Amino acid sequence: MKTPLKAVVTAAQNGIIQMKLEDGQTVRIPETACEGTATEGLELRLMVVAPGSEDAGRQAIAKSVLNELLRTNPS
């Protein structure tokens, strides 16, 4: 499983979301490429997926999020 990149939204205006990756890189994407509403300070997860692998990419992100929740919310 590939690991999604974590990013924090630094600005969201005029249809563009600007985010900063953990390694300091800044990325700008159109708002239409983001599920949900991106607001400043929100943590996003990014995964680059080759055409034809979209379902695998979605599953990998879901698995990553679930694992993170299980680690941070022990029952």
C-alpha positions as CSV (number, residue, x, y, z in Angstrom):
1,M,0.0,0.0,0.0
2,K,1.3,3.4,-0.9
3,T,1.3,6.0,1.9
4,P,-0.8,9.2,1.3
5,L,1.1,12.5,1.6
6,K,-0.1,14.7,4.4
7,A,-0.6,18.4,3.7
8,V,-2.0,21.4,5.5
9,V,-4.2,24.0,3.7
10,T,-2.5,27.4,3.8
11,A,-5.0,29.2,1.6
12,A,-8.2,28.5,-0.2
13,Q,-9.5,31.3,-2.4
14,N,-10.6,32.1,-6.0
15,G,-11.1,28.4,-6.7
16,I,-7.5,27.4,-5.8
17,I,-6.3,25.5,-2.7
18,Q,-2.8,26.0,-1.6
19,M,-1.3,23.5,0.7
20,K,2.1,22.8,2.3
21,L,3.4,19.2,2.4
22,E,5.3,17.8,5.3
23,D,8.6,18.3,3.5
24,G,7.9,22.0,3.0
25,Q,6.9,21.9,-0.6
26,T,3.9,24.1,-1.6
27,V,1.2,22.7,-3.9
28,R,-1.7,24.5,-5.6
29,I,-4.7,22.6,-7.0
30,P,-8.1,23.6,-8.2
31,E,-10.9,23.3,-5.6
32,T,-12.7,21.0,-7.9
33,A,-10.0,18.4,-7.3
34,C,-10.8,18.2,-3.6
35,E,-13.6,16.2,-1.9
36,G,-15.2,18.3,0.8
37,T,-14.5,21.9,1.8
38,A,-10.9,22.9,2.2
39,T,-10.3,25.6,4.8
40,E,-7.1,27.1,6.1
41,G,-5.4,24.9,8.6
42,L,-7.3,21.7,7.5
43,E,-5.1,18.6,7.1
44,L,-5.5,16.9,3.7
45,R,-4.2,13.6,2.4
46,L,-2.9,13.4,-1.2
47,M,-2.3,10.3,-3.3
48,V,-1.1,10.2,-6.8
49,V,-3.0,7.5,-8.7
50,A,-2.3,6.3,-12.2
51,P,-5.3,6.1,-14.6
52,G,-7.1,2.8,-14.0
53,S,-6.0,2.5,-10.4
54,E,-8.5,5.0,-8.9
55,D,-10.3,2.3,-6.8
56,A,-7.1,1.0,-5.4
57,G,-6.1,4.6,-4.5
58,R,-9.3,5.2,-2.7
59,Q,-9.0,2.0,-0.8
60,A,-5.4,2.8,0.2
61,I,-6.5,6.2,1.6
62,A,-9.4,4.7,3.5
63,K,-7.1,2.1,5.0
64,S,-4.5,4.7,6.0
65,V,-7.2,6.9,7.7
66,L,-8.7,3.9,9.5
67,N,-5.3,2.8,10.8
68,E,-4.5,6.3,12.0
69,L,-7.8,6.5,13.8
70,L,-7.2,3.1,15.5
71,R,-3.7,4.2,16.6
72,T,-4.9,7.5,18.1
73,N,-8.2,6.3,19.6
74,P,-7.5,3.0,21.5
75,S,-10.6,1.3,22.9
